[in-house]
């Protein structure tokens, strides 16, 4: 078996119904075909990459915030039964978790401003490909950072609430740890802005050759 990076799709060659498929490497009937990843990326719609990145950014950020609020809120309510004094000042942990979702919404708004309607014949340019890939990986980076940040802040805030219920002097010490955990989401926001710093808006080609859209032979 070759050591080259190829994905294998088990589709019989004779069942495809196509005679010329330059991006597929035929093998003996029934043994499958090798799928060219580079050709797949060239045929992908830049809008799909950009929209998926925006969705992942907002979705993962909200998931992290909700997870953190769930963990922290349960501990605050449980500890507040024995020590009602902790319910007010420990709400700052809920605010830290909510800020994680706000980070994702901010980046989602910034990224969505780069989307502009274009005709299919003007869409497939190197600049638009760069913008689409930048939006996808930037959104995935921001979403992953905010997801981990929300979990970190939620668990730390839960511990702060329980520690405060047992000893009021421990609240400030654990709050410092929670603040450093919330900064992780800010790192993701900064990196997400840097990744699209050189990416322009979706625009038609000016003075360059536009690549023609090539439909996949498996799309009927």
Backbone as CSV, one residue per row, in Angstrom:
resi,resn,N_x,N_y,N_z,CA_x,CA_y,CA_z,C_x,C_y,C_z
1,UNK,0.855,-1.194,0.000,0.000,0.000,0.000,0.893,1.248,0.000
2,UNK,0.543,2.211,-0.831,1.348,3.418,-0.925,1.227,4.234,0.346
3,UNK,2.343,4.942,0.672,2.367,5.748,1.884,1.909,7.177,1.631
4,UNK,1.489,7.487,0.411,1.019,8.841,0.119,-0.305,9.087,0.834
5,UNK,-0.574,10.382,1.104,-1.776,10.763,1.844,-2.963,10.774,0.894
6,UNK,-3.687,9.660,0.853,-4.860,9.545,0.011,-5.973,8.906,0.810
7,UNK,-7.181,9.390,0.580,-8.358,8.808,1.191,-8.963,7.820,0.217
8,UNK,-9.378,6.700,0.698,-9.909,5.651,-0.157,-11.416,5.587,0.014
9,UNK,-12.119,5.689,-1.070,-13.573,5.560,-1.074,-13.922,4.277,-1.804
10,UNK,-14.640,3.406,-1.162,-14.967,2.109,-1.740,-16.157,2.232,-2.677
11,UNK,-15.904,2.701,-3.900,-16.932,2.814,-4.914,-16.438,2.087,-6.150
12,UNK,-17.122,1.077,-6.636,-16.656,0.349,-7.820,-16.530,1.278,-9.018
13,UNK,-15.466,1.066,-9.798,-15.184,1.938,-10.928,-16.251,1.818,-12.001
14,UNK,-16.740,0.608,-12.268,-17.667,0.395,-13.357,-19.063,0.928,-13.053
15,UNK,-19.350,1.251,-11.772,-20.676,1.720,-11.414,-20.810,3.235,-11.464
16,UNK,-19.733,3.948,-11.719,-19.804,5.407,-11.722,-20.449,5.937,-12.982
17,UNK,-20.262,5.266,-14.103,-20.869,5.715,-15.339,-20.114,6.834,-16.011
18,UNK,-18.847,7.087,-15.619,-18.067,8.155,-16.212,-16.827,7.549,-16.855
19,UNK,-16.461,8.078,-18.007,-15.321,7.532,-18.741,-14.045,8.296,-18.491
20,UNK,-14.136,9.570,-18.119,-12.941,10.376,-17.902,-13.035,11.027,-16.535
21,UNK,-12.187,10.592,-15.606,-12.167,11.123,-14.244,-10.715,11.341,-13.840
22,UNK,-10.135,12.506,-14.180,-8.709,12.707,-13.948,-8.319,12.747,-12.485
23,UNK,-9.278,13.085,-11.569,-8.926,13.189,-10.166,-9.135,11.881,-9.414
24,UNK,-9.557,10.821,-10.118,-9.737,9.529,-9.494,-8.749,8.536,-10.101
25,UNK,-8.130,7.749,-9.257,-7.157,6.766,-9.713,-7.833,5.410,-9.721
26,UNK,-8.167,4.873,-10.911,-8.907,3.615,-10.944,-8.037,2.437,-10.558
27,UNK,-8.657,1.468,-9.998,-7.994,0.226,-9.640,-8.815,-0.904,-10.247
28,UNK,-8.538,-2.102,-9.871,-9.295,-3.222,-10.396,-10.746,-3.102,-9.963
29,UNK,-11.684,-3.618,-10.767,-13.113,-3.466,-10.435,-13.441,-3.994,-9.042
30,UNK,-14.164,-3.157,-8.272,-14.596,-3.558,-6.947,-13.604,-3.300,-5.836
31,UNK,-12.404,-2.825,-6.158,-11.397,-2.614,-5.118,-11.358,-1.186,-4.619
32,UNK,-12.150,-0.276,-5.208,-12.221,1.086,-4.708,-11.441,2.057,-5.558
33,UNK,-11.485,3.338,-5.182,-10.808,4.401,-5.900,-10.112,5.312,-4.909
34,UNK,-9.049,5.975,-5.352,-8.334,6.930,-4.510,-8.895,8.322,-4.748
35,UNK,-9.220,9.025,-3.697,-9.852,10.346,-3.769,-8.796,11.422,-3.615
36,UNK,-8.750,12.354,-4.534,-7.765,13.435,-4.530,-8.268,14.570,-3.645
37,UNK,-7.603,14.778,-2.515,-8.041,15.818,-1.577,-7.851,17.208,-2.179
38,UNK,-6.747,17.411,-2.902,-6.499,18.718,-3.501,-7.571,19.097,-4.500
39,UNK,-8.013,18.148,-5.303,-9.076,18.427,-6.267,-10.391,18.750,-5.544
40,UNK,-10.636,18.072,-4.436,-11.840,18.363,-3.648,-11.826,19.796,-3.128
41,UNK,-10.671,20.260,-2.638,-10.574,21.626,-2.124,-10.767,22.646,-3.246
42,UNK,-10.267,22.326,-4.440,-10.437,23.241,-5.557,-11.888,23.323,-6.020
43,UNK,-12.620,22.236,-5.881,-14.006,22.215,-6.314,-14.965,22.750,-5.249
44,UNK,-14.479,22.925,-4.028,-15.355,23.374,-2.941,-15.735,24.834,-3.135
45,UNK,-16.914,25.164,-2.681,-17.396,26.533,-2.762,-16.803,27.347,-1.618
46,UNK,-16.125,28.473,-1.890,-15.565,29.296,-0.800,-16.629,29.767,0.183
47,UNK,-17.860,29.973,-0.299,-18.932,30.362,0.611,-19.181,29.282,1.661
48,UNK,-19.082,28.023,1.246,-19.329,26.925,2.181,-18.300,26.926,3.302
49,UNK,-17.031,27.150,2.961,-15.989,27.198,3.995,-16.209,28.368,4.935
50,UNK,-16.511,29.545,4.382,-16.713,30.716,5.230,-17.915,30.585,6.147
51,UNK,-19.044,30.127,5.596,-20.252,29.986,6.409,-20.085,28.909,7.477
52,UNK,-19.384,27.829,7.147,-19.139,26.782,8.146,-18.260,27.304,9.284
53,UNK,-17.252,28.099,8.940,-16.404,28.681,9.992,-17.176,29.595,10.917
54,UNK,-18.068,30.415,10.360,-18.883,31.303,11.194,-19.806,30.497,12.101
55,UNK,-20.399,29.446,11.535,-21.280,28.609,12.352,-20.540,27.910,13.478
56,UNK,-19.353,27.385,13.188,-18.569,26.729,14.233,-18.134,27.723,15.308
57,UNK,-17.791,28.923,14.896,-17.356,29.943,15.860,-18.466,30.245,16.864
58,UNK,-19.649,30.541,16.373,-20.749,30.897,17.271,-21.254,29.667,18.026
59,UNK,-21.378,28.539,17.321,-21.931,27.347,17.965,-21.060,26.819,19.092
60,UNK,-19.764,26.687,18.836,-18.868,26.171,19.880,-18.737,27.156,21.039
61,UNK,-18.773,28.454,20.736,-18.685,29.453,21.810,-19.904,29.382,22.724
62,UNK,-21.077,29.288,22.132,-22.296,29.186,22.943,-22.318,27.869,23.712
63,UNK,-21.807,26.800,23.090,-21.740,25.517,23.797,-20.837,25.604,25.017
64,UNK,-19.677,26.239,24.867,-18.784,26.402,26.010,-19.390,27.262,27.106
65,UNK,-20.078,28.363,26.709,-20.706,29.224,27.702,-21.828,28.489,28.433
66,UNK,-22.642,27.761,27.686,-23.732,27.022,28.325,-23.235,25.939,29.256
67,UNK,-22.176,25.259,28.843,-21.594,24.219,29.691,-21.080,24.826,30.994
68,UNK,-20.366,25.949,30.891,-19.831,26.593,32.087,-20.914,27.096,33.013
69,UNK,-21.969,27.707,32.442,-23.066,28.199,33.268,-23.787,27.037,33.950
70,UNK,-23.923,25.929,33.255,-24.580,24.758,33.851,-23.808,24.253,35.072
71,UNK,-22.484,24.125,34.916,-21.670,23.600,36.027,-21.630,24.586,37.183
72,UNK,-21.375,25.877,36.858,-21.271,26.877,37.923,-22.610,27.129,38.600
73,UNK,-23.660,27.253,37.805,-24.970,27.536,38.378,-25.457,26.446,39.315
74,UNK,-25.180,25.181,38.964,-25.591,24.088,39.842,-24.890,24.163,41.191
75,UNK,-23.603,24.506,41.172,-22.862,24.601,42.438,-23.307,25.805,43.262
76,UNK,-23.595,26.921,42.590,-24.039,28.104,43.323,-25.393,27.845,43.985
77,UNK,-26.296,27.214,43.261,-27.613,26.926,43.843,-27.512,25.906,44.974
78,UNK,-26.657,24.895,44.770,-26.501,23.892,45.824,-25.831,24.443,47.061
79,UNK,-24.753,25.228,46.859,-24.070,25.813,48.013,-24.878,26.902,48.678
80,UNK,-25.737,27.587,47.891,-26.540,28.649,48.476,-27.593,28.150,49.435
81,UNK,-27.909,26.880,49.389,-28.871,26.331,50.346,-28.295,26.374,51.757
82,UNK,-27.006,26.038,51.886,-26.353,26.043,53.203,-25.779,27.405,53.560
83,UNK,-25.345,28.157,52.536,-24.743,29.477,52.784,-25.326,30.474,51.791
84,UNK,-26.464,31.085,52.079,-27.108,32.006,51.123,-26.254,33.214,50.749
85,UNK,-25.248,33.556,51.545,-24.434,34.731,51.254,-23.616,34.586,49.978
86,UNK,-23.392,33.350,49.473,-22.518,33.155,48.309,-23.254,33.397,46.987
87,UNK,-24.559,33.475,47.015,-25.315,33.519,45.760,-25.101,34.823,44.998
88,UNK,-24.800,35.905,45.697,-24.670,37.200,45.027,-23.292,37.398,44.423
89,UNK,-22.251,37.272,45.219,-20.916,37.567,44.703,-20.394,36.491,43.760
90,UNK,-20.943,35.297,43.810,-20.498,34.253,42.882,-21.165,34.360,41.519
91,UNK,-22.063,35.312,41.348,-22.638,35.532,40.019,-21.601,36.031,39.021
92,UNK,-20.462,36.500,39.528,-19.393,36.932,38.614,-18.886,35.771,37.772
93,UNK,-18.976,34.554,38.310,-18.588,33.376,37.530,-19.538,33.159,36.356
94,UNK,-20.827,33.435,36.554,-21.791,33.331,35.468,-21.490,34.367,34.388
95,UNK,-21.077,35.554,34.820,-20.747,36.615,33.857,-19.530,36.212,33.024
96,UNK,-18.522,35.633,33.667,-17.341,35.179,32.932,-17.725,34.145,31.873
97,UNK,-18.620,33.256,32.201,-19.057,32.244,31.231,-19.826,32.881,30.082
98,UNK,-20.649,33.863,30.385,-21.434,34.514,29.335,-20.546,35.313,28.385
99,UNK,-19.456,35.863,28.899,-18.534,36.620,28.042,-17.951,35.726,26.953
100,UNK,-17.790,34.442,27.243,-17.260,33.505,26.250,-18.172,33.466,25.022
101,UNK,-19.478,33.427,25.240,-20.412,33.439,24.113,-20.369,34.766,23.374
102,UNK,-20.166,35.859,24.097,-20.080,37.175,23.461,-18.870,37.243,22.536
103,UNK,-17.747,36.628,22.944,-16.571,36.575,22.069,-16.926,35.932,20.735
104,UNK,-17.624,34.824,20.790,-17.995,34.125,19.570,-18.934,34.944,18.695
105,UNK,-19.878,35.649,19.306,-20.807,36.474,18.540,-20.070,37.633,17.871
106,UNK,-19.111,38.233,18.583,-18.349,39.344,18.003,-17.575,38.879,16.769
107,UNK,-16.870,37.761,16.903,-16.106,37.258,15.765,-17.045,36.847,14.635
108,UNK,-18.182,36.260,14.961,-19.139,35.885,13.929,-19.629,37.097,13.138
109,UNK,-19.860,38.219,13.819,-20.293,39.438,13.127,-19.175,39.976,12.236
110,UNK,-17.944,39.959,12.759,-16.804,40.444,11.963,-16.615,39.579,10.723
111,UNK,-16.717,38.256,10.897,-16.520,37.353,9.764,-17.640,37.474,8.740
112,UNK,-18.878,37.605,9.210,-20.006,37.672,8.280,-19.968,38.932,7.422
113,UNK,-19.273,39.971,7.881,-19.176,41.192,7.082,-18.332,40.993,5.827
114,UNK,-17.554,39.919,5.775,-16.722,39.639,4.604,-17.477,38.863,3.534
115,UNK,-18.664,38.384,3.837,-19.457,37.658,2.857,-20.227,38.642,1.983
116,UNK,-20.140,38.449,0.690,-20.858,39.295,-0.259,-21.349,38.421,-1.404
117,UNK,-22.542,38.679,-1.914,-23.075,37.839,-3.003,-22.298,38.045,-4.295
118,UNK,-21.944,36.935,-4.921,-21.235,36.958,-6.197,-21.821,35.911,-7.110
119,UNK,-21.696,36.143,-8.395,-22.102,35.143,-9.363,-21.132,33.976,-9.337
120,UNK,-21.613,32.814,-9.727,-20.770,31.627,-9.686,-19.557,31.763,-10.579
121,UNK,-19.678,32.463,-11.701,-18.551,32.612,-12.619,-17.464,33.519,-12.067
122,UNK,-17.782,34.351,-11.066,-16.810,35.287,-10.500,-16.320,34.875,-9.118
123,UNK,-16.793,33.740,-8.625,-16.522,33.369,-7.239,-15.186,32.668,-7.062
124,UNK,-14.805,31.829,-8.015,-13.657,30.940,-7.824,-12.360,31.651,-8.203
125,UNK,-11.884,32.508,-7.309,-10.621,33.214,-7.485,-9.702,32.890,-6.318
126,UNK,-8.386,33.044,-6.490,-7.472,32.773,-5.367,-7.778,33.593,-4.125
127,UNK,-8.176,34.852,-4.310,-8.497,35.691,-3.154,-9.708,35.202,-2.399
128,UNK,-10.730,34.770,-3.139,-11.935,34.266,-2.469,-11.679,32.928,-1.793
129,UNK,-10.835,32.085,-2.396,-10.458,30.843,-1.737,-9.723,31.136,-0.428
130,UNK,-8.807,32.096,-0.475,-8.062,32.452,0.734,-9.005,32.954,1.828
131,UNK,-9.957,33.794,1.446,-10.915,34.310,2.434,-11.769,33.195,3.016
132,UNK,-12.241,32.287,2.166,-13.074,31.187,2.654,-12.330,30.279,3.619
133,UNK,-11.100,29.914,3.262,-10.318,29.053,4.159,-9.948,29.780,5.446
134,UNK,-9.640,31.085,5.347,-9.294,31.853,6.547,-10.480,31.950,7.495
135,UNK,-11.685,32.157,6.938,-12.871,32.224,7.784,-13.151,30.882,8.445
136,UNK,-12.921,29.801,7.725,-13.188,28.478,8.295,-12.234,28.176,9.446
137,UNK,-10.950,28.272,9.207,-9.981,27.913,10.252,-9.967,28.936,11.373
138,UNK,-10.209,30.214,11.063,-10.317,31.211,12.121,-11.528,30.958,13.009
139,UNK,-12.664,30.649,12.398,-13.853,30.342,13.192,-13.696,29.090,14.026
140,UNK,-13.045,28.075,13.447,-12.812,26.844,14.211,-11.878,27.102,15.389
141,UNK,-10.850,27.921,15.180,-9.915,28.243,16.268,-10.607,28.998,17.393
142,UNK,-11.376,30.012,17.030,-12.078,30.804,18.048,-13.094,29.935,18.790
143,UNK,-13.843,29.125,18.052,-14.835,28.272,18.698,-14.220,27.266,19.649
144,UNK,-13.100,26.639,19.240,-12.442,25.663,20.110,-11.885,26.328,21.367
145,UNK,-11.260,27.506,21.201,-10.728,28.231,22.372,-11.842,28.619,23.337
146,UNK,-12.959,29.093,22.805,-14.063,29.497,23.679,-14.734,28.294,24.333
147,UNK,-14.765,27.174,23.632,-15.329,25.968,24.248,-14.502,25.539,25.451
148,UNK,-13.184,25.484,25.281,-12.316,25.108,26.397,-12.328,26.161,27.496
149,UNK,-12.420,27.433,27.102,-12.476,28.506,28.100,-13.740,28.410,28.930
150,UNK,-14.881,28.131,28.292,-16.133,28.009,29.034,-16.111,26.865,30.021
151,UNK,-15.538,25.730,29.595,-15.430,24.588,30.516,-14.510,24.927,31.680
152,UNK,-13.382,25.580,31.375,-12.416,25.947,32.426,-13.046,26.900,33.441
153,UNK,-13.700,27.949,32.944,-14.309,28.924,33.840,-15.459,28.293,34.624
154,UNK,-16.214,27.406,34.001,-17.325,26.771,34.695,-16.867,25.893,35.841
155,UNK,-15.858,25.077,35.602,-15.371,24.192,36.666,-14.706,24.999,37.776
156,UNK,-13.922,26.007,37.394,-13.266,26.840,38.411,-14.289,27.638,39.207
157,UNK,-15.309,28.176,38.526,-16.355,28.914,39.232,-17.153,28.023,40.162
158,UNK,-17.367,26.780,39.751,-18.056,25.836,40.632,-17.246,25.587,41.902
159,UNK,-15.936,25.419,41.732,-15.069,25.218,42.895,-15.029,26.456,43.780
160,UNK,-15.033,27.641,43.149,-15.019,28.877,43.934,-16.270,29.011,44.782
161,UNK,-17.413,28.637,44.239,-18.660,28.734,44.999,-18.659,27.792,46.197
162,UNK,-18.212,26.555,45.981,-18.188,25.593,47.084,-17.141,25.973,48.131
163,UNK,-15.991,26.493,47.656,-14.969,26.916,48.610,-15.437,28.127,49.414
164,UNK,-16.148,29.042,48.769,-16.656,30.211,49.468,-17.693,29.818,50.508
165,UNK,-18.477,28.798,50.201,-19.460,28.339,51.182,-18.794,27.760,52.418
166,UNK,-17.614,27.144,52.250,-16.901,26.557,53.387,-16.033,27.569,54.110
167,UNK,-15.357,28.453,53.338,-14.454,29.435,53.934,-14.481,30.697,53.081
168,UNK,-15.013,31.813,53.562,-15.099,33.037,52.751,-13.754,33.570,52.307
169,UNK,-12.681,33.254,53.010,-11.368,33.775,52.650,-10.808,33.139,51.379
170,UNK,-11.357,32.015,50.954,-10.841,31.331,49.766,-11.416,31.880,48.465
171,UNK,-12.451,32.695,48.529,-13.125,33.134,47.308,-12.208,33.962,46.422
172,UNK,-11.534,34.951,47.003,-10.678,35.834,46.209,-9.517,35.060,45.604
173,UNK,-8.965,34.108,46.336,-7.821,33.351,45.827,-8.214,32.502,44.618
174,UNK,-9.365,31.860,44.699,-9.800,31.033,43.566,-10.305,31.909,42.423
175,UNK,-10.809,33.105,42.741,-11.271,34.010,41.692,-10.124,34.426,40.778
176,UNK,-8.920,34.559,41.332,-7.760,34.897,40.504,-7.515,33.811,39.462
177,UNK,-7.627,32.559,39.867,-7.467,31.451,38.927,-8.551,31.501,37.847
178,UNK,-9.759,31.852,38.246,-10.861,31.933,37.291,-10.645,33.046,36.281
179,UNK,-10.074,34.147,36.708,-9.794,35.263,35.790,-8.782,34.836,34.732
180,UNK,-7.725,34.147,35.154,-6.731,33.680,34.187,-7.344,32.665,33.222
181,UNK,-8.271,31.851,33.694,-8.942,30.914,32.809,-9.812,31.616,31.775
182,UNK,-10.440,32.716,32.156,-11.289,33.447,31.213,-10.482,34.155,30.136
183,UNK,-9.205,34.404,30.393,-8.361,35.072,29.396,-8.101,34.155,28.202
184,UNK,-8.251,32.848,28.375,-8.029,31.925,27.264,-8.960,32.238,26.093
185,UNK,-10.193,32.602,26.390,-11.116,32.977,25.322,-10.684,34.248,24.613
186,UNK,-10.076,35.180,25.340,-9.574,36.406,24.724,-8.425,36.107,23.776
187,UNK,-7.591,35.126,24.134,-6.509,34.714,23.228,-7.088,34.210,21.907
188,UNK,-8.139,33.397,21.988,-8.768,32.905,20.778,-9.351,34.020,19.933
189,UNK,-9.947,35.022,20.577,-10.505,36.156,19.843,-9.411,36.916,19.096
190,UNK,-8.271,37.129,19.749,-7.165,37.850,19.109,-6.619,37.053,17.932
191,UNK,-6.424,35.752,18.127,-5.905,34.917,17.042,-6.884,34.878,15.872
192,UNK,-8.185,34.817,16.167,-9.183,34.815,15.106,-9.157,36.095,14.278
193,UNK,-8.918,37.237,14.924,-8.814,38.495,14.189,-7.543,38.536,13.351
194,UNK,-6.455,37.991,13.879,-5.199,37.986,13.126,-5.281,37.083,11.895
195,UNK,-6.013,35.983,12.000,-6.075,35.036,10.891,-6.809,35.604,9.681
196,UNK,-7.722,36.538,9.901,-8.455,37.136,8.781,-7.991,38.564,8.524
197,UNK,-6.869,38.945,9.123,-6.382,40.304,8.931,-6.023,40.596,7.485
198,UNK,-5.464,39.612,6.784,-5.072,39.792,5.386,-6.104,39.266,4.405
199,UNK,-7.233,38.801,4.895,-8.283,38.274,4.022,-9.255,39.394,3.665
200,UNK,-9.443,39.601,2.372,-10.372,40.627,1.934,-11.798,40.104,1.849
201,UNK,-12.696,40.973,1.481,-14.082,40.557,1.285,-14.204,39.725,0.007
202,UNK,-15.266,38.937,-0.064,-15.540,38.218,-1.302,-15.812,39.234,-2.413
203,UNK,-15.025,39.160,-3.479,-15.153,40.134,-4.561,-14.843,39.467,-5.883
204,UNK,-15.337,40.060,-6.955,-15.062,39.540,-8.290,-13.611,39.805,-8.660
205,UNK,-13.087,39.008,-9.575,-11.696,39.135,-9.991,-11.503,40.414,-10.790
206,UNK,-10.337,41.047,-10.576,-9.978,42.256,-11.318,-8.604,42.053,-11.938
207,UNK,-8.569,41.757,-13.218,-7.298,41.589,-13.908,-6.671,40.222,-13.757
208,UNK,-7.357,39.281,-13.128,-6.827,37.926,-12.969,-7.784,36.941,-13.600
209,UNK,-7.278,35.786,-13.903,-8.094,34.752,-14.527,-8.945,34.059,-13.483
210,UNK,-10.217,33.949,-13.777,-11.145,33.302,-12.855,-11.228,31.834,-13.200
211,UNK,-11.051,30.990,-12.194,-11.161,29.554,-12.407,-12.619,29.175,-12.577
212,UNK,-12.881,28.309,-13.501,-14.238,27.857,-13.735,-14.630,26.813,-12.700
213,UNK,-15.865,26.874,-12.268,-16.360,25.903,-11.304,-16.459,24.533,-11.968
214,UNK,-15.915,23.521,-11.298,-15.919,22.160,-11.816,-16.792,21.322,-10.905
215,UNK,-17.860,20.778,-11.435,-18.762,19.952,-10.631,-18.161,18.575,-10.426
216,UNK,-18.389,18.028,-9.264,-17.905,16.683,-8.997,-18.648,15.680,-9.863
217,UNK,-17.953,14.665,-10.390,-18.638,13.672,-11.232,-19.649,12.847,-10.476
218,UNK,-19.643,12.896,-9.126,-20.587,12.113,-8.356,-21.849,12.898,-8.031
219,UNK,-21.928,14.167,-8.488,-23.114,14.989,-8.280,-24.001,14.857,-9.506
220,UNK,-25.201,14.372,-9.339,-26.119,14.157,-10.452,-27.207,15.210,-10.422
